Amino acid sequence: MLMKFLKLKPPTFEGAPDPIQYEHWKRKIEGLLEVMECPTNYKVRFVAHLFEKDASFWWDTVKPKEGEQPLTWA
């Protein structure tokens, strides 16, 4: 399933101080997830895979630890 997602060439996200940049990226990603009919339980993991630099660092600080409730896309 991840390979199917990556074949759509989703843009990575490095973090951005401008919320408009984030909103454009998020809309693109949501469109790709919808097109591929991505199951809800995969969305967060697939999108987190696209984080780089500051966004990756942020994710490492907020992602659930083993045994904790997983985050949902909502």
DSSP file (Angstrom, degrees, kcal/mol; ACC not computed):
  #  RESIDUE AA STRUCTURE BP1 BP2  ACC     N-H-->O    O-->H-N    N-H-->O    O-->H-N    TCO  KAPPA ALPHA  PHI   PSI    X-CA   Y-CA   Z-CA
    1    1 A M     >        0   0    0      0, 0.0     4,-2.0     0, 0.0     5,-0.1   0.000 360.0 360.0 360.0 -40.2    0.0    0.0    0.0
    2    2 A L  H  >  +     0   0    0      1,-0.2     4,-2.7     2,-0.2     5,-0.2   0.899 360.0  53.1 -61.9 -39.8    2.9    2.4    0.8
    3    3 A M  H  > S+     0   0    0      1,-0.2     4,-1.9     2,-0.2    -1,-0.2   0.890 106.8  52.3 -62.9 -38.6    4.4    1.8   -2.7
    4    4 A K  H  > S+     0   0    0      2,-0.2     4,-0.6     1,-0.2    -1,-0.2   0.911 111.3  47.5 -62.1 -42.4    1.0    2.6   -4.3
    5    5 A F  H >< S+     0   0    0     -4,-2.0     3,-1.2     1,-0.2    -2,-0.2   0.927 111.7  49.1 -63.7 -47.0    1.0    5.9   -2.3
    6    6 A L  H >< S+     0   0    0     -4,-2.7     3,-1.8     1,-0.3    -1,-0.2   0.786 100.1  65.5 -67.6 -27.6    4.6    6.8   -3.2
    7    7 A K  H 3< S+     0   0    0     -4,-1.9    -1,-0.3     1,-0.3    -2,-0.2   0.735  91.8  64.2 -65.3 -21.1    3.9    6.1   -6.9
    8    8 A L  T << S-     0   0    0     -3,-1.2    -1,-0.3    -4,-0.6    -2,-0.2   0.474 110.5-127.3 -78.8  -1.4    1.6    9.1   -6.8
    9    9 A K    <   -     0   0    0     -3,-1.8    -3,-0.1     1,-0.1    -2,-0.1   0.943  30.1-161.6  54.9  57.5    4.7   11.2   -6.0
   10   10 A P        -     0   0    0      0, 0.0    -1,-0.1     0, 0.0     2,-0.1  -0.427  21.8-110.5 -66.9 141.6    3.4   12.9   -2.9
   11   11 A P        -     0   0    0      0, 0.0     2,-0.1     0, 0.0    39,-0.1  -0.458  28.8-125.0 -72.4 144.5    5.3   16.1   -2.0
   12   12 A T        -     0   0    0     -2,-0.1     2,-0.4    39,-0.0    39,-0.2  -0.331  17.7-138.5 -77.8 169.5    7.4   15.9    1.1
   13   13 A F  B     +a   51   0A   0     37,-2.1    39,-2.5     1,-0.1    43,-0.1  -0.983  21.5 178.0-136.4 123.8    7.0   18.5    3.9
   14   14 A E        -     0   0    0     -2,-0.4    41,-1.3     1,-0.3    40,-0.6   0.500  58.6 -92.2 -98.4  -7.2    9.9   20.1    5.7
   15   15 A G        -     0   0    0     39,-0.2    -1,-0.3    40,-0.1    39,-0.1  -0.020  42.2-149.2 100.6 146.0    7.9   22.4    8.0
   16   16 A A        -     0   0    0     -2,-0.1     6,-0.1     1,-0.1    -1,-0.0  -0.971  20.1-145.7-154.0 134.7    7.0   25.9    7.1
   17   17 A P  S    S+     0   0    0      0, 0.0    -1,-0.1     0, 0.0     3,-0.1   0.741  87.2  81.3 -71.4 -20.6    6.4   29.1    9.1
   18   18 A D    >>  -     0   0    0      1,-0.2     4,-1.4    -3,-0.1     3,-0.7  -0.767  69.3-156.7 -88.8 114.5    3.7   30.1    6.6
   19   19 A P  H 3> S+     0   0    0      0, 0.0     4,-2.5     0, 0.0    -1,-0.2   0.762  91.5  63.5 -63.5 -23.3    0.4   28.4    7.3
   20   20 A I  H 3> S+     0   0    0      2,-0.2     4,-2.4     1,-0.2     5,-0.2   0.904 100.6  51.4 -67.1 -40.1   -0.7   28.9    3.7
   21   21 A Q  H <> S+     0   0    0     -3,-0.7     4,-2.1     1,-0.2    -1,-0.2   0.922 111.6  47.8 -60.3 -43.8    2.2   26.7    2.5
   22   22 A Y  H  X S+     0   0    0     -4,-1.4     4,-3.2     1,-0.2    -2,-0.2   0.925 109.8  52.2 -62.5 -44.3    1.2   24.0    5.0
   23   23 A E  H  X S+     0   0    0     -4,-2.5     4,-2.4     1,-0.2    -2,-0.2   0.898 109.2  49.4 -62.0 -41.4   -2.5   24.2    3.9
   24   24 A H  H  X S+     0   0    0     -4,-2.4     4,-1.9     2,-0.2    -1,-0.2   0.926 113.7  46.4 -62.0 -44.5   -1.5   23.8    0.2
   25   25 A W  H  X S+     0   0    0     -4,-2.1     4,-2.5     1,-0.2    -2,-0.2   0.936 112.1  50.6 -63.0 -46.8    0.6   20.7    1.1
   26   26 A K  H  X S+     0   0    0     -4,-3.2     4,-2.8     1,-0.2     5,-0.2   0.900 109.3  50.5 -60.6 -42.7   -2.1   19.2    3.3
   27   27 A R  H  X S+     0   0    0     -4,-2.4     4,-2.1     2,-0.2    -1,-0.2   0.901 110.3  50.0 -63.3 -40.4   -4.8   19.7    0.6
   28   28 A K  H  X S+     0   0    0     -4,-1.9     4,-2.0     2,-0.2    -2,-0.2   0.937 112.9  46.7 -61.9 -46.3   -2.6   17.9   -2.0
   29   29 A I  H  X S+     0   0    0     -4,-2.5     4,-2.6     1,-0.2     5,-0.2   0.917 110.8  51.4 -63.7 -44.2   -1.9   15.0    0.4
   30   30 A E  H  X S+     0   0    0     -4,-2.8     4,-2.0     1,-0.2    -1,-0.2   0.878 108.9  52.4 -62.2 -36.7   -5.6   14.7    1.3
   31   31 A G  H  X S+     0   0    0     -4,-2.1     4,-2.5    -5,-0.2    -1,-0.2   0.914 110.4  47.3 -63.8 -42.7   -6.4   14.6   -2.4
   32   32 A L  H  X S+     0   0    0     -4,-2.0     4,-2.1     2,-0.2    -2,-0.2   0.907 110.8  51.3 -65.8 -41.6   -3.9   11.8   -3.0
   33   33 A L  H  <>S+     0   0    0     -4,-2.6     5,-2.5     1,-0.2     4,-0.3   0.881 112.3  47.6 -62.2 -37.5   -5.2    9.8    0.0
   34   34 A E  H ><5S+     0   0    0     -4,-2.0     3,-1.2    -5,-0.2    -2,-0.2   0.927 109.4  52.3 -69.4 -44.8   -8.7   10.1   -1.3
   35   35 A V  H 3<5S+     0   0    0     -4,-2.5    -2,-0.2     1,-0.3    -1,-0.2   0.891 113.9  42.8 -59.1 -41.1   -7.8    9.1   -4.9
   36   36 A M  T 3<5S-     0   0    0     -4,-2.1    -1,-0.3    -5,-0.2    -2,-0.2   0.453 107.6-126.9 -86.9   1.6   -6.0    5.9   -3.7
   37   37 A E  T < 5 -     0   0    0     -3,-1.2    -3,-0.2    -4,-0.3    -2,-0.1   0.933  35.1-161.9  52.8  50.5   -8.8    5.2   -1.2
   38   38 A C      < -     0   0    0     -5,-2.5    -1,-0.2    -6,-0.1     5,-0.1  -0.435  19.3-113.3 -67.0 128.7   -6.3    4.9    1.6
   39   39 A P    >>  -     0   0    0      0, 0.0     3,-2.1     0, 0.0     4,-1.0  -0.352  24.1-119.5 -61.6 142.7   -7.6    3.1    4.6
   40   40 A T  H >> S+     0   0    0      1,-0.3     3,-0.6     2,-0.2     4,-0.6   0.846 110.1  60.7 -53.2 -40.2   -7.9    5.4    7.7
   41   41 A N  H 34 S+     0   0    0      1,-0.2    -1,-0.3     2,-0.1     4,-0.2   0.584 107.4  46.1 -70.8  -7.8   -5.5    3.3    9.8
   42   42 A Y  H <> S+     0   0    0     -3,-2.1     4,-2.7     2,-0.1     5,-0.3   0.654  88.7  85.4-101.9 -20.2   -2.7    4.0    7.2
   43   43 A K  H <X S+     0   0    0     -4,-1.0     4,-2.6    -3,-0.6     5,-0.3   0.892  90.7  44.1 -55.0 -52.5   -3.1    7.7    6.6
   44   44 A V  H  X S+     0   0    0     -4,-0.6     4,-2.7     1,-0.2    -1,-0.2   0.920 115.7  48.6 -61.9 -44.0   -1.0    9.1    9.5
   45   45 A R  H  > S+     0   0    0     -4,-0.2     4,-1.2     2,-0.2    -1,-0.2   0.908 113.0  47.2 -63.6 -42.0    1.8    6.6    9.0
   46   46 A F  H  < S+     0   0    0     -4,-2.7     4,-0.4     2,-0.2    -2,-0.2   0.930 115.1  45.2 -65.5 -45.0    2.0    7.3    5.2
   47   47 A V  H >< S+     0   0    0     -4,-2.6     3,-1.9    -5,-0.3     4,-0.3   0.901 108.4  55.9 -68.2 -40.6    2.0   11.1    5.7
   48   48 A A  H >< S+     0   0    0     -4,-2.7     3,-1.4     1,-0.3    -1,-0.2   0.812  97.5  65.9 -60.6 -28.5    4.5   11.0    8.5
   49   49 A H  T 3< S+     0   0    0     -4,-1.2    -1,-0.3     1,-0.2    -2,-0.2   0.729  96.8  56.8 -63.1 -21.7    6.8    9.1    6.1
   50   50 A L  T <  S+     0   0    0     -3,-1.9   -37,-2.1    -4,-0.4    -1,-0.2   0.527  81.7 111.0 -89.0  -7.1    6.9   12.4    4.0
   51   51 A F  B <   +a   13   0A   0     -3,-1.4     2,-0.3    -4,-0.3   -37,-0.2  -0.461  42.3 175.3 -73.2 139.1    8.2   14.6    6.8
   52   52 A E    >>  -     0   0    0    -39,-2.5     3,-1.4    -2,-0.2     4,-0.7  -0.917  47.5 -14.6-135.4 162.6   11.7   15.9    6.5
   53   53 A K  H 3> S+     0   0    0     -2,-0.3     4,-2.2     1,-0.3     3,-0.3  -0.137 132.5   7.0  47.7-122.7   13.9   18.3    8.4
   54   54 A D  H 3> S+     0   0    0    -40,-0.6     4,-2.7     1,-0.2    -1,-0.3   0.863 133.3  52.9 -58.9 -39.0   11.9   20.4   11.0
   55   55 A A  H <> S+     0   0    0     -3,-1.4     4,-2.5   -41,-1.3    -1,-0.2   0.893 109.3  49.3 -65.2 -38.6    8.7   18.4   10.3
   56   56 A S  H  X S+     0   0    0     -4,-0.7     4,-2.2    -3,-0.3    -2,-0.2   0.911 111.2  49.4 -65.8 -42.6   10.5   15.1   11.0
   57   57 A F  H  X S+     0   0    0     -4,-2.2     4,-1.0     2,-0.2    -2,-0.2   0.932 111.6  49.2 -61.0 -46.0   12.0   16.5   14.2
   58   58 A W  H >X S+     0   0    0     -4,-2.7     4,-1.2     1,-0.2     3,-1.0   0.934 109.7  51.9 -58.8 -47.0    8.5   17.7   15.3
   59   59 A W  H >X S+     0   0    0     -4,-2.5     4,-2.6     1,-0.3     3,-0.6   0.892 103.6  57.5 -59.3 -40.7    7.0   14.3   14.5
   60   60 A D  H 3< S+     0   0    0     -4,-2.2    -1,-0.3     1,-0.2    -2,-0.2   0.781 108.6  47.6 -61.3 -25.8    9.6   12.5   16.5
   61   61 A T  H << S+     0   0    0     -3,-1.0    -1,-0.2    -4,-1.0    -2,-0.2   0.704 121.8  31.7 -87.5 -21.2    8.5   14.5   19.6
   62   62 A V  H << S+     0   0    0     -4,-1.2    -2,-0.2    -3,-0.6    -3,-0.2   0.614  85.7 111.1-113.5 -15.0    4.7   14.0   19.2
   63   63 A K  S  < S-     0   0    0     -4,-2.6     2,-0.0    -5,-0.2    -4,-0.0  -0.300  77.7 -97.8 -64.7 146.3    4.3   10.6   17.7
   64   64 A P        -     0   0    0      0, 0.0    -1,-0.1     0, 0.0     2,-0.1  -0.316  35.8-126.3 -63.8 142.6    2.7    8.0   20.0
   65   65 A K    >   -     0   0    0      1,-0.2     3,-2.5    -3,-0.1    -3,-0.0  -0.418  46.7 -68.9 -80.8 164.0    5.1    5.6   21.8
   66   66 A E  T 3  S+     0   0    0      1,-0.3    -1,-0.2    -2,-0.1     3,-0.1  -0.296 125.5  21.7 -55.8 132.3    4.6    1.9   21.6
   67   67 A G  T 3  S+     0   0    0      1,-0.4    -1,-0.3    -3,-0.1     2,-0.2   0.214  99.5 114.1  92.5 -15.0    1.5    0.9   23.5
   68   68 A E  S <  S-     0   0    0     -3,-2.5    -1,-0.4     1,-0.1     0, 0.0  -0.484  82.8 -84.4 -85.0 161.0   -0.1    4.4   23.3
   69   69 A Q        -     0   0    0     -2,-0.2    -1,-0.1    -3,-0.1    -4,-0.1  -0.455  51.1-118.7 -62.8 127.3   -3.2    5.1   21.3
   70   70 A P        -     0   0    0      0, 0.0     2,-0.2     0, 0.0    -1,-0.1  -0.350  26.8-111.3 -68.2 150.7   -2.3    5.7   17.7
   71   71 A L        -     0   0    0     -7,-0.0     2,-0.3   -30,-0.0   -27,-0.2  -0.514  28.9-144.3 -77.8 149.6   -3.1    9.1   16.2
   72   72 A T        -     0   0    0     -2,-0.2   -31,-0.1     1,-0.1   -32,-0.0  -0.752  23.3-114.0-109.9 162.0   -5.8    9.3   13.5
   73   73 A W              0   0    0    -33,-0.3    -1,-0.1     1,-0.3   -32,-0.0   0.862 360.0 360.0 -62.2 -35.8   -5.9   11.6   10.5
   74   74 A A              0   0    0     -3,-0.0    -1,-0.3     0, 0.0    -3,-0.0   0.518 360.0 360.0 -62.2 360.0   -8.9   13.4   11.9
